Amino acid sequence: MIDPTSLLVTAVCAPLVGALLLWLPPPRASWAAGLLPRAVALLAMLVSAVAAFALAAGFYATPGADLRGELLLPWYPAWGMALHLGVDGVAASLLALSGLIGVVAVLASAGISNRVRAYHSLLLLLMAGTNGVFATLDWVSFYIAWEVMLIPMFLLIAIWGGEQRRYAALKFLLYTMAGSVLMLVLMLGMHFRTPAEGVRVQVDPAQVEAQARPDGTLYGLRVEQVAPAGQPLRYEAVVPRSFDLLHHSLLWNHWRGVALGSWALAGVGFLVLYLAFAVKVPVIPFHTWLPHAHVQAPTAISVILAGILLKLGVYGFYRLAWPLFPAVALDWGFVLGVLGVVNILAAAWIALMQDDLKRLVAYSSVSHMGFCLLGLAAATPAAISGSLVQAVTHGLGSAMLFLLVGVIYDRVHHRRVNGFGGLAGPMPRYAGMFLFACLGAAGLPGLAGFVGEVLVVLGCAQSPAAAWAGHGADAFRWLAVAAAAGVIMTAAYLLWMYKRVFTGPVRHDEHRALPDLSAREWATLAPLAVLTLAIGVYPALVTRLVAPGAELLARHLAWVATVR
Amino acid sequence: MRASLLWLIPALPLIGAVVNGALALAGARSANGPARGFVSLVAVLLPAAAFALSVAALLALPAAGPGATAPALAHTLWEWMHLGGLSIALNVLVDPLTALMLLFVTGIGTLITLYSVGYMWADRGFARFMAYLNLFLASMIVLVMGGSLPVTFIGWEGVGLCSYLLIGFWHHNDEYNDAARKAFVMNRIGDLGFLLGAFALASVTGSLDYQQIAAFFRDGGNEGLIAAKAGVLALAGVLLFLGCTGKSAQVPLLTWLPDAMAGPTPVSALIHAATMVTAGVFLVGRLGDFYAHCPPWVLQIVLVTGAATAFFGAVAGLFQNDIKKALAYSTVSQLGFMFMAAGVGAFDVAIFHVFTHAFFKATLFLGAGAVIHRLHHEQDMRRMGGLKRDRGLFWTYLAMSYGWWAIIGLPGGAGFFSKDLILERLAAAGPVGVAACALALGTAGLTAVYMTRLMVLTFWGGSRVTDEARHHLQKVPVTMTIPLVILGFGSLLAGLVWMELPVAVLNSHLLPGFLAPVLAPAQQVATAAHGHGLHLPAVVVALLGTGLAAAGWVVAWLLWRKGPTGPSVEQRPTSVPGGFGGAWTFAFDRVYDLCVVKPVKGAALALYFLVELLLVAGLTEAVRMVATGVCGAGFALSQRSRLRTHLALGVLGLVAVVAVIAWAL
């Protein structure tokens, strides 16, 4: 059994090594231009995926909210800078998803024919960046990994994209950078505003219980039990000035007392992190970059975009926004829930009117990601689990849909819903697969999409978050009902699209002889489809990984609600 | 049979679906598709084996004990989900109610699959059809065998999916696809009700498991809690019933069912008559203990909905020229009868009518299918007539007459027993029940009229078959005849299961006694809530019912013996009714189009253009302007210079911003 740290490092570094290898001057042989980069990229992603799955398997075998595979390399100790790697079950499951999507994306890149080497090296760099985000526990390397994936993504769209690729890439870059630059400012500001001697804070017993080491330290800090006169026992710790995200999560109460102009720093901080990650999720109205980027990006990049990049936003909420400023998240819980529901309904409604297949699937992504925000806002174990499960399963489902759109685009070079008709005749297997993916997205029970949605909806129904935020206790129930109503819209727009593309008479004679799915296309679709079915029938495959982390966050939020 | 083997019952048809589905995909591009013989064997034998196992499960049921719970076999596969203290297991439950449903689902399912072998033999999509049919059976079995609401929901959505796939089976036809989509989306509205209702119910009972729900309501200690939570329970009851109206095509979610006749006829017989559409009645019966403890107005909603639907369907059935549509409205109407029974707490009678209806309506649909097959896809009754003289339809005519005898409630037929019981129970259920009983009697008379009209126009009277059809008569194969005849005799005999035999041992296994441990406690509670009604003796009801049926027979014979009334085929080539008939038939469609479809599409368009293009695009421009202002040079250059320069400048600009803001902090 390989230790978790090696697995984690392998998962992050394999794509990085692959990317660097591809920068070496290639041999002059003819295969070196096309075949070699593909082989290197596939191998690197396979290694990364296997390592990530092995890591996730560890969490499946022994579930827990503890952090594993931790690696702490002091970097610039005077400033409290250190490279801190480590994952919990949530990060591990997203890392596994990332590995799988990476492999699929390399396989789906077979159609790329110009500058193959540069393309694959950028793709690997992008995957190294995303894996890095999931793997780090300190803010500096989180930020670096976050920025590392922006530039390759920008270039991949700008060079290998469609006709308006420059515009789309720029829009992507501006939106995401606008979000992340503020995050950088916040990071520096919070670091330097922390007193040099550290801050003494009260620690959540749940965190101690779940994540303290056997030697009694929590996140490398000594935790003391103190009994103030007339009060129950409580845990306290002194948090030094640091970039460690775990340390920052202990400081939540400190920032509520620090003023920034006329606001508390906590409020500003949450807003900044919310913006940085809401752009990625994306939450309406910060979503307009997404349809553009999808429409212009090549298929494999759309797959990565929908399969992994959007999940980074959810992960950012889970790892930074909520833990760093839990009290603000609670205050705004209902508003955030409303934003999630608006995402679900408005994007589904807009998807109904789309004529470009990719735009339609992109809006369906926006709609589905609304469940992630809603689940986090509801702050119950079930809802947060659901939100994270939804992140994973939507990664599988949307990747499948984008691959399928790519299949038809490769053949006929357009994606207009109304420019097809009757494709089920010439391409029955393709039609069957597409229907499967649509049903998965529409949340059919027994397929993966159902699990996250039902967890979020039920979690909302039980949520105390509305009461914490000072609203009526029933407020979240109505959100649950509204969110659940979204599944009707989903079925409506997906089946309407399916009808126009696949059924009826073949409307264009040149479509009669279209070839059905090729072996390579099957290879990209099959793993996603199998997992979609497996998770739907046996959701424990994911819930065992994410539930402990979700439960810890929910308990933490409940504790914050009592002590704030 | 051991409880741990129960999962085999749904698994067998599922295997059939997977095998035939794989064969269909593998042979997708060949001229004829996979070998039909093998496909048929898989498709028929596996459901037959499931039927055998269902019989074994029935025989293995333990004897009813004196306790509060019904005799049952239960088995849990694994925990499906864990939701905040609420565990949802994948579990199966076979108690008398499920055993009965299983028997006719697998039994009639196997027969109709056999019939489909003959009916679909020439179709290119034979294997695909058989795969869908088996998948449907697996889903339907899950629906009735589920031990908890979420497991039932898997089957519930599964049958909806199969219904979608099979209605749109001939997917080259756009109208059929629209019908399929309509069915799916309308069912989804109901499904949303199901899901929300289930959660609302669980918030009171603390469990979604049927046995635990029943135990919760039967426990006298919970009465205070039930009374305190009456509002939530009522909400749950209404929401779950919304799910039933979707699946069982009740007012207001009924218009998908007549459109669903676009599917091949065996599908109409199996899914849209015998099994799936009765799922709503099954669910109300399954949750009988819960409904009995809801505030009484909840069951009254069920009663009123059922009465309205029964009447609407019967009137609409009078105007149909398409033989399948006539039967579809008849199904809608009969489902209304079942809900009326459930609405007065007569759950056992409701289930009994589900059982008898499955036989006679399947017979009628399969018979209609044989006629359509014989006449080479002719469905318009204005081009039929006199077919009883066609030797090739001898068995069809025989079976359909039995089905007709049974549905209009003439003595001896299956409907005679179940419909009379419904009338009897309605009359006994207080003033509302008496009113419903009067309406039901009228509807029963209408049933006799429209069903006799169907027989007159199809089999009796003079022939109006076109010369073209007469020259291309297709043989009705034996695979179609055998199920038809078996089900035909079933329509005559199925009613006998209610009869009380003097032998005590046998009696205990006949229907009322058999279902009593599951349903009787709920019925006692529900009937206790009724006011005083009429206690009509069975003989009176039987005489009334028979008299009405005979009267309807005579009326229809007098009206239509000379052929169809209304516009002729030349005047109105489409079989869709016009005039008052059309207005009545499509009233709901028109309302939906005006109140739902058009507003939703309009709002989608408005949302897209207003929000997406104006508001958000405006925001984007604002962001761009700010960005231009801040990173000025970098952005301006990007318009004409190289990417690299642009990036470098952009990064520089960002560093500058960071420096400024960090300094400010």
Contacts between the chains, C-beta under 8 A, distances in Angstrom:
chain1	res1	chain2	res2	distance
A	151	B	647	7.4
A	155	B	643	7.7
A	158	B	643	6.6
A	170	B	638	6.6
A	171	B	620	7.3
A	173	B	650	7.7
A	174	B	623	6.7
A	174	B	624	6.8
A	174	B	627	5.3
A	175	B	623	7.2
A	177	B	650	7.8
A	177	B	654	6.8
A	178	B	623	6.6
A	178	B	627	6.8
A	181	B	654	5.5
A	181	B	657	6.1
A	181	B	658	6.5
A	184	B	658	5.7
A	185	B	657	7.9
A	185	B	658	5.9
A	185	B	661	4.5
A	185	B	662	6.1
A	185	B	665	7.1
A	188	B	658	7.4
A	188	B	662	5.0
A	188	B	665	7.3
A	189	B	661	7.9
A	189	B	662	6.7
A	189	B	665	3.9
A	192	B	662	7.9
A	192	B	665	7.2
A	193	B	665	7.1
A	260	B	665	7.6
A	284	B	616	7.9
A	285	B	615	7.3
A	285	B	616	5.1
A	285	B	619	5.7
A	287	B	616	7.9
A	288	B	612	7.7
A	288	B	616	5.1
A	288	B	617	7.1
A	288	B	619	7.6
A	288	B	620	5.3
A	346	B	607	6.4
A	346	B	611	6.9
A	349	B	600	8.0
A	349	B	603	6.7
A	349	B	604	4.9
A	349	B	607	5.2
A	349	B	608	7.8
A	350	B	604	6.9
A	350	B	607	5.9
A	350	B	608	5.0
A	350	B	611	7.6
A	350	B	612	5.8
A	352	B	600	7.7
A	352	B	601	7.3
A	352	B	604	4.4
A	353	B	604	4.8
A	353	B	605	5.7
A	353	B	607	8.0
A	353	B	608	4.6
A	380	B	84	5.6
A	381	B	84	5.7
A	382	B	82	7.9
A	382	B	83	4.5
A	382	B	84	3.9
A	422	B	171	8.0
A	422	B	172	6.6
A	424	B	171	5.5
A	425	B	172	7.0
A	428	B	24	8.0
A	428	B	25	6.9
A	428	B	28	4.2
A	428	B	29	7.9
A	429	B	25	5.4
A	429	B	28	6.0
A	432	B	25	6.5
A	439	B	161	6.7
A	444	B	157	5.6
A	444	B	158	7.9
A	444	B	161	6.4
A	445	B	150	7.5
A	445	B	153	5.7
A	445	B	154	4.6
A	445	B	157	5.2
A	445	B	158	7.8
A	446	B	154	5.4
A	446	B	157	7.7
A	446	B	158	7.0
A	451	B	81	6.6
A	454	B	81	7.1
A	454	B	83	7.7
A	454	B	195	7.3
A	455	B	81	6.9
A	455	B	83	6.1
A	457	B	195	7.5
A	457	B	199	7.5
A	458	B	83	4.8
A	458	B	84	7.0
A	458	B	86	7.4
A	458	B	199	5.6
A	459	B	83	7.1
A	459	B	84	6.2
A	461	B	199	5.6
A	461	B	203	7.1
A	462	B	84	5.3
A	462	B	203	7.9
A	480	B	196	7.8
A	481	B	196	6.2
A	484	B	192	5.6
A	484	B	195	6.4
A	484	B	196	6.1
A	485	B	192	6.2
A	487	B	188	6.7
A	487	B	191	8.0
A	487	B	192	6.6
A	488	B	185	6.7
A	488	B	188	4.9
A	488	B	189	5.8
A	488	B	192	6.1
A	491	B	184	6.2
A	491	B	185	5.6
A	491	B	188	4.9
A	492	B	185	5.3
A	492	B	600	8.0
A	495	B	164	7.7
A	495	B	181	4.9
A	495	B	184	6.1
A	495	B	185	7.0
A	496	B	181	6.7
A	499	B	174	7.9
A	499	B	177	4.8
A	499	B	178	7.3
A	499	B	181	5.8
A	502	B	171	7.4
A	503	B	168	6.4
A	503	B	171	4.1
A	503	B	172	7.4
A	503	B	174	7.2
A	503	B	177	4.3
A	504	B	171	7.2
A	504	B	172	6.4
A	504	B	173	7.3
A	504	B	174	4.4
A	504	B	177	6.3
A	505	B	172	5.3
A	505	B	174	7.7
A	516	B	28	7.0
A	516	B	29	6.9
A	538	B	78	7.0
A	538	B	80	7.9
A	539	B	80	6.5
A	539	B	81	5.5
A	540	B	78	7.7
A	540	B	79	7.2
A	543	B	81	7.0
A	543	B	82	7.0
A	547	B	82	7.3
